[in-house]
Amino acid sequence: MFVLVIGADGKIMLKNYDRLISKYGVLAWEAFPFSKEQLDLLPEKAKAAQTLESLLVAGDLDYELVGKTILFFFAMSDSFHCQKFLPKLIEAYHKIKRMDSAFEVIFVPMGYMDSGAFEFFLRMPWLAVPVDDDRIGSLENTLEAHYVNTLVVIGPTGQTITKNAATSLKMYGADAYPFSEERIKEVEMAQTLESLLVAGDLDYVIGKEGLKVPVKDLVGKTILLFFSIRRSGTCRGFLTHLIEEYHKIKHMDSAFEVVNISMDKDQDSFEEFFSGMPWLSLPFGDERKKSLKRTFQADIIYPSLVAIGPTGRTSTRNAMHSLATHGADAYPFSEERIKELDQKIDEMAKGWPEKRKHEQHKHGKLEWSCLHGLYMCRDCHKIGSGWCYLCSMCSFGFHPKCAPKEEKKEEEEHDEGSECDGE
């Protein structure tokens, strides 16, 4: 369907009016005569007018859910991420129901519903919007749920509390309920090093030769949690860089430590990898790694580096990028410190040429780029992140500070006024 609105003077007032209807329903007429100012006001008007009935009631279809906190679970049965996420949501659901009976989850099926999709729903202990129901598209548009594993939380008044609580639920489980911004801040403020690293009798980390270090001895220090796995080439490459920066930071501040969180599947791999580390670790197969993986979402990409400040609160979940970009200067990994260093690099970047050549690279000049991931400098063979000279075709790259000396000299001579011969 395509709806075109023509004014009395024959001019087009609005294209794609059907999109407004789909998202806002009859409220779309509130934007008449469809000026930019009126259209811009629609989202706020829709937010103010939203109720659970406006979301779910269509004709004679109704649910006795008014006054409850509702979590809409948008998912697709053939999605690996949805299948993996479902057990976590079920666990949190039962815990929240025990805390608050005025809570419910509603499954909104996305995609084609085959027999596998029905089996997926049968695993759920909650409600669902019927298959092929016209409200599914309306809910997706109104709640802006365009991706699987979206958890939209609607409060007792029918207003949206959060557009997607998936990350909060993965990190904090039922403790994040009702998933409001204020509640998430409360949970983050309550975090301590003991709450992260102590579980019953497991109140220690290990050093070399069976040394046990009580977690209480680490309280008040800045801690890096190093999620690693030996089979990852990136982990092995990053380890050399991390060891070098570790010693620099320890020299600056003794109240600093790294704790290895191993994801290795066998004892031999763990021991071989940990033997080359100058810091502490959780024991192999320690149950605490599961909660740490869940809290910091460190179950997809390794290595991962999380910085915990002296208060026990998380400074950054992406300390690996900061350390690879700034080295020991990134310490203590606070938001203010990283912002300050990033601004310096951005200023420096303005003065560098957009392209450079390198004698080891035969495919033309390398372009000035900014990466959020890691790369291996082909000149000094150290891990880097952020600004670099990179070939998009073969991923050949090097640090700005490793620019060829001959080329630097040529540029200096050129800047002094020497004639360019076109080479």
C-alpha positions in Angstrom: 0.0 0.0 0.0 1.2 3.5 -0.8 -0.9 6.5 0.4 -0.3 10.0 -1.1 -2.0 13.0 0.5 -3.1 15.7 -2.0 -4.1 19.1 -0.7 -7.1 21.2 -1.9 -4.7 23.1 -4.2 -3.6 19.9 -5.9 -0.2 19.9 -4.4 1.3 16.9 -2.6 1.0 17.4 1.2 2.6 14.1 2.3 4.1 11.1 0.7 4.0 7.6 2.3 1.1 8.5 4.7 0.7 4.7 5.1 3.9 4.7 7.1 2.4 7.2 9.6 -0.8 5.1 9.9 1.3 1.9 10.4 3.3 3.5 13.2 0.8 5.9 14.9 -2.7 4.7 13.8 -5.4 7.3 14.0 -3.0 9.6 15.9 -1.4 10.2 12.5 -4.2 12.8 11.8 -2.8 14.8 14.7 0.0 15.9 12.3 -2.6 17.6 9.9 -1.8 19.6 7.8 1.4 17.6 7.8 3.9 20.4 8.3 7.4 19.5 9.4 6.6 21.0 12.8 3.5 18.9 13.3 5.3 15.7 12.1 8.1 16.3 14.5 5.6 16.4 17.4 4.1 13.1 16.6 6.6 10.8 18.5 6.1 12.7 21.7 2.3 12.8 21.2 2.3 9.0 20.6 4.5 8.4 23.6 2.1 10.4 25.8 -1.0 8.7 24.4 0.4 5.1 24.6 -1.4 2.6 26.8 -1.4 -1.2 26.9 -4.9 -1.2 25.3 -3.6 1.0 22.4 -0.8 -1.6 21.8 -2.8 -4.8 22.2 -6.5 -4.2 21.8 -7.9 -4.7 18.3 -11.7 -5.2 17.9 -12.9 -7.8 20.4 -9.4 -9.0 21.2 -8.4 -8.1 24.8 -6.2 -9.3 27.6 -6.5 -8.8 31.4 -3.0 -7.2 31.6 -3.8 -3.6 32.4 -1.8 -2.3 35.3 1.0 -4.8 35.0 4.6 -4.4 33.8 4.8 -6.1 30.4 8.0 -7.2 28.6 7.4 -7.7 24.9 9.8 -10.4 23.6 10.4 -10.0 19.9 12.1 -13.2 18.6 12.5 -15.6 15.7 12.7 -19.3 16.3 15.4 -20.0 13.7 17.7 -17.4 15.1 20.7 -18.8 16.9 20.9 -15.8 19.2 17.2 -16.1 20.2 17.6 -19.8 21.0 20.7 -19.0 23.1 19.0 -16.1 24.9 15.7 -17.9 25.7 17.0 -19.9 28.8 18.4 -16.7 30.3 15.1 -14.9 29.9 13.1 -17.9 31.3 15.4 -17.9 34.4 14.9 -14.2 34.9 11.1 -14.5 34.3 10.6 -16.9 37.2 12.7 -14.8 39.6 10.8 -11.6 38.7 7.4 -13.3 39.0 8.3 -14.3 42.6 9.2 -10.7 43.3 6.3 -9.1 41.5 3.2 -11.0 40.4 2.1 -8.0 38.4 4.6 -8.8 35.7 4.3 -10.7 32.4 6.1 -11.4 29.2 4.5 -11.5 25.8 6.2 -13.3 22.9 5.9 -11.4 19.6 6.8 -13.9 16.8 8.9 -12.5 14.0 9.2 -14.2 10.6 7.5 -17.3 9.4 5.9 -19.6 12.0 6.6 -23.3 11.1 6.5 -26.4 13.4 9.9 -25.4 14.8 8.6 -22.0 15.7 5.7 -23.6 17.7 8.1 -25.8 19.5 10.1 -22.7 20.3 7.0 -21.1 21.9 6.1 -24.2 23.8 9.3 -23.8 25.8 8.1 -20.4 27.0 6.1 -20.1 30.3 4.4 -16.9 29.2 1.9 -15.5 26.7 2.2 -14.7 23.0 0.5 -12.6 20.3 -1.2 -15.1 18.0 0.6 -16.2 14.9 -0.1 -14.1 11.8 -2.0 -11.5 14.0 -2.2 -8.1 12.4 -1.0 -6.5 15.6 2.5 -8.0 15.2 3.5 -5.4 12.5 1.9 -2.6 14.5 3.8 -3.6 17.6 7.1 -3.8 15.7 6.5 -0.3 14.2 5.1 1.4 17.3 7.8 0.0 19.7 10.5 0.3 17.1 11.4 -3.4 17.5 13.1 -4.2 14.2 15.6 -6.8 15.4 15.3 -10.1 17.1 16.0 -10.4 20.9 14.5 -7.0 21.5 12.9 -6.7 24.9 10.6 -3.7 25.2 9.4 -3.0 28.7 6.0 -1.3 29.2 5.2 0.0 32.7 1.8 -0.2 34.6 0.6 3.0 33.0 1.3 1.7 29.4 4.3 3.9 28.9 7.6 2.5 27.6 10.2 2.1 30.3 13.0 1.0 28.0 13.1 0.3 24.3 15.4 -2.7 24.7 16.2 -4.4 28.0 18.1 -7.3 26.5 21.6 -6.1 27.4 20.6 -5.2 31.0 18.9 -8.6 31.5 22.0 -10.5 30.1 24.3 -8.5 32.4 22.3 -8.3 35.6 19.4 -10.8 35.3 16.4 -10.3 37.5 18.3 -7.7 39.6 17.7 -5.2 36.7 13.9 -5.3 37.1 12.0 -3.1 36.2 14.8 -2.3 33.7 14.5 1.5 34.1 17.5 3.8 33.7 17.3 4.6 37.4 17.4 0.9 38.4 20.3 0.1 36.1 22.3 2.9 37.7 21.4 1.5 41.2 22.7 -1.9 40.2 25.9 -0.5 38.8 26.5 1.7 41.9 26.0 -1.4 44.1 28.7 -3.4 42.3 31.8 -4.2 44.3 34.9 -6.3 43.6 33.6 -8.9 46.1 30.2 -9.0 44.4 32.0 -9.8 41.1 34.7 -12.2 42.3 33.4 -13.9 45.5 30.9 -16.8 45.3 30.6 -18.7 48.6 33.9 -20.4 49.4 35.4 -19.2 46.2 36.8 -16.0 47.6 40.3 -16.0 46.1 42.3 -15.9 42.9 45.5 -17.8 42.2 49.1 -16.9 41.4 52.0 -19.1 40.4 52.8 -22.4 42.1 49.4 -22.7 43.7 49.5 -19.3 45.5 46.0 -18.3 46.7 45.4 -14.5 46.9 42.2 -13.5 48.8 39.9 -11.2 46.9 39.8 -8.8 49.9 43.5 -8.1 49.2 42.6 -6.7 45.8 39.9 -4.3 47.1 40.8 -0.7 46.5 42.9 -1.5 43.5 42.3 -0.9 39.8 41.7 -4.3 38.3 41.8 -5.5 34.7 39.8 -8.6 34.0 41.5 -10.3 31.0 39.0 -12.7 29.3 41.3 -15.0 27.2 41.5 -18.3 25.4 44.8 -19.8 24.2 43.6 -21.0 20.8 42.9 -17.4 19.8 45.7 -15.9 17.7 44.5 -12.5 18.7 44.8 -13.4 22.4 48.3 -14.7 22.0 49.3 -11.6 20.0 47.7 -9.2 22.4 49.3 -10.9 25.4 52.8 -9.6 24.5 51.5 -6.1 24.4 49.5 -6.4 27.6 52.5 -7.8 29.5 54.6 -4.8 28.4 52.0 -2.2 29.4 51.3 -4.1 32.6 54.8 -3.6 33.9 54.7 0.1 32.9 51.5 0.6 34.9 52.7 -1.4 37.9 55.8 0.8 38.0 53.5 3.9 38.1 51.1 2.5 40.6 51.4 -0.7 42.7 47.7 -0.6 43.4 47.0 -2.2 40.0 46.5 -5.8 39.0 45.3 -8.0 36.2 43.2 -11.1 36.7 43.0 -13.7 33.9 39.5 -15.2 33.2 40.3 -18.2 31.2 37.9 -19.7 28.6 40.1 -22.6 27.8 38.5 -26.0 27.6 41.3 -28.1 29.0 43.7 -27.8 31.9 46.9 -28.1 29.8 45.9 -25.1 27.5 45.1 -23.0 30.6 48.4 -23.8 32.4 50.5 -23.3 29.3 48.9 -19.9 28.6 48.8 -18.7 32.2 52.5 -19.7 32.7 53.5 -16.8 30.5 51.4 -14.2 32.4 52.9 -12.2 35.3 49.6 -11.6 37.0 46.7 -13.5 38.8 43.9 -15.7 37.5 40.8 -17.5 38.4 41.5 -21.3 38.7 40.8 -23.4 35.6 37.1 -24.3 35.3 36.1 -21.9 38.0 32.3 -21.4 38.2 32.7 -17.7 38.7 33.6 -17.2 35.0 30.0 -17.9 34.0 28.6 -14.9 36.0 31.5 -12.7 34.8 30.9 -13.6 31.2 27.2 -12.8 31.6 27.8 -9.5 33.4 30.3 -8.2 30.9 29.0 -9.9 27.8 32.4 -11.4 27.2 31.2 -14.6 25.5 31.6 -13.7 21.9 35.0 -12.1 21.1 38.3 -12.9 22.8 40.4 -11.3 24.1 38.3 -8.9 26.1 39.5 -6.5 28.8 37.3 -5.0 31.5 38.6 -2.3 33.9 37.2 -2.2 37.4 38.0 0.9 39.4 39.1 1.2 43.1 35.4 1.4 44.2 34.6 -1.9 42.5 32.5 -0.3 39.8 33.2 -0.8 36.1 35.3 1.9 34.5 35.0 0.5 31.0 34.1 -2.7 29.3 36.4 -1.9 26.4 39.8 -1.3 28.0 41.4 -3.4 25.3 40.8 -0.7 22.7 42.1 1.9 25.1 45.2 0.0 26.0 46.0 -0.9 22.4 45.5 2.7 21.3 47.2 4.6 24.2 49.2 2.0 26.1 50.0 2.6 29.7 48.9 6.2 29.3 45.3 5.0 29.3 45.6 4.2 33.0 43.4 4.3 35.1 41.0 3.8 32.2 38.4 6.3 33.4 36.0 7.9 30.9 37.6 11.3 31.4 41.2 10.0 30.8 40.2 8.1 27.6 38.3 11.1 26.3 41.3 13.4 26.9 43.7 11.0 25.1 41.3 10.4 22.2 41.0 14.2 21.7 44.8 14.5 21.5 45.0 11.7 18.9 42.2 13.3 16.9 44.1 16.6 16.9 47.3 14.8 15.9 45.5 13.0 13.1 44.7 16.3 11.4 48.3 16.9 10.7 49.1 13.6 9.1 49.0 12.9 5.3 46.0 10.9 4.1 48.2 8.3 2.4 51.6 6.8 3.0 53.7 4.2 1.3 55.6 1.3 2.9 58.5 -0.7 1.3 56.9 -4.0 2.4 53.5 -3.2 0.8 53.4 -3.5 -3.0 49.8 -2.5 -3.7 50.0 1.2 -3.6 49.8 3.7 -0.7 48.1 3.0 2.6 45.2 5.1 3.7 44.8 7.0 7.0 42.0 5.1 8.9 40.5 4.8 12.4 39.7 1.3 13.5 37.7 0.2 16.6 39.2 -3.3 16.4 42.7 -4.5 16.8 45.4 -4.8 14.1 49.0 -6.0 14.0 51.5 -3.3 13.0 53.6 -4.8 10.2 56.5 -2.6 11.2 57.0 -3.0 14.9 54.8 -6.2 15.1 52.8 -4.8 18.1 49.1 -4.8 18.6 47.4 -1.5 17.7 43.9 0.1 17.7 42.5 3.4 16.5 44.4 5.5 14.0 46.6 3.6 11.6 47.7 3.5 7.9 45.8 0.6 6.4 45.3 -1.2 3.1 41.6 -2.1 2.7 42.4 -4.8 0.2 45.0 -6.9 2.2 44.7 -5.4 5.7 48.3 -4.4 5.8 48.7 -1.7 8.4 51.2 0.1 10.7 51.2 2.6 13.5 51.5 6.3 12.6 54.7 6.4 14.7 56.2 3.6 12.6 56.0 5.7 9.3 59.1 5.0 7.2 61.9 7.4 8.1 62.9 7.9 4.4 59.4 9.1 3.6 59.3 11.4 6.6 62.6 13.0 5.5 61.3 13.4 1.9 58.1 15.2 3.3 60.2 17.5 5.5 62.4 18.4 2.5 59.3 19.0 0.4 57.8 21.2 3.1 60.9 23.3 3.1 60.3 24.2 -0.5 62.1 21.6 -2.6 60.5 21.1 -6.0 58.3 18.1 -6.5 59.5 16.0 -9.5 56.2 14.1 -9.8 57.6 10.8 -8.6 
